[in-house]
Amino acid sequence: LSFSVPKNVKIPPSLNNIFKELQNDLNITPVKSGDLSSWAKQGVLLLNSILSVEASKAASHSSWGWQEFSDAIIHKLSNEKSGLVFMLWGNYAKS
């Protein structure tokens, strides 16, 4: 699960940003754990646009074709399923 961390691990800034947006936009109270397995059981898909990186080097694998792969997944879901909601954030999502 993208962004998910085990219950005993500190919530990373990226996940805190997701929780803040849910609180601000939808008035959903943030959970105390970064374990998002319950979201997956409800059908929520969290997907990074780049699925791998070298340790401590953000976007280090951006030339590997991950963005095209992620885009293809989003397009396929959008074309084949109705009633889906897409929430995109971050610099790559803005472009």
C-alpha positions in Angstrom: 0.0 0.0 0.0 1.5 3.3 -1.0 1.9 5.7 1.9 0.9 3.1 4.5 3.2 2.2 7.4 2.9 -0.3 10.2 1.0 0.7 13.3 4.1 1.1 15.4 5.8 3.4 12.8 5.6 7.2 13.0 3.3 8.6 10.3 5.4 10.1 7.5 4.9 13.7 6.3 3.3 12.5 3.0 0.6 10.5 4.8 0.1 13.4 7.3 -0.6 15.6 4.2 -3.2 13.1 3.0 -4.9 13.1 6.4 -4.8 17.0 6.5 -6.5 17.2 3.1 -9.2 14.7 4.2 -9.8 16.8 7.4 -9.9 20.1 5.5 -11.9 19.0 2.5 -14.2 16.3 3.9 -14.1 16.9 7.7 -12.8 13.3 8.2 -10.9 13.0 11.5 -7.4 11.7 10.9 -6.6 8.3 12.3 -3.8 7.8 14.8 -2.1 5.0 12.9 -0.5 5.1 9.4 -1.7 1.5 8.7 -4.0 1.9 5.7 -5.0 -1.7 5.3 -8.6 -0.9 6.3 -8.7 1.5 3.3 -7.6 -1.2 1.0 -10.3 -3.5 2.3 -12.8 -0.7 1.3 -11.4 -0.6 -2.2 -9.2 2.5 -1.9 -6.2 2.4 -4.2 -3.2 4.6 -3.2 -0.7 4.7 -6.0 2.6 6.6 -6.3 3.4 7.9 -9.8 7.0 6.5 -9.3 7.0 3.1 -7.7 10.6 2.8 -6.7 13.5 5.1 -5.6 17.0 4.8 -4.5 17.2 5.2 -0.7 17.1 8.9 0.3 17.0 10.1 -3.3 13.5 11.3 -4.2 12.5 10.7 -7.8 15.8 8.9 -8.5 13.9 6.4 -10.7 11.8 8.9 -12.5 13.3 8.0 -15.9 12.4 4.3 -15.5 8.9 4.7 -17.0 6.9 4.5 -13.8 4.9 7.6 -14.6 3.7 6.1 -17.9 2.8 2.9 -16.0 0.9 4.8 -13.3 -0.9 6.9 -16.0 -2.0 3.7 -17.8 -3.5 2.2 -14.6 -5.5 5.4 -14.0 -6.7 5.6 -17.6 -7.7 1.9 -17.6 -9.6 2.2 -14.4 -11.3 5.4 -15.6 -12.3 3.9 -18.9 -13.6 0.6 -17.5 -15.2 1.5 -14.1 -17.9 4.1 -13.3 -18.3 6.0 -10.1 -14.6 6.1 -9.2 -13.2 9.1 -7.5 -9.6 10.2 -8.2 -7.6 12.4 -5.8 -4.3 13.4 -7.2 -1.7 15.5 -5.3 1.9 16.3 -5.3 4.1 17.9 -7.9 3.9 15.0 -10.4 0.1 14.9 -10.1 0.0 18.6 -10.9 1.8 18.2 -14.2 
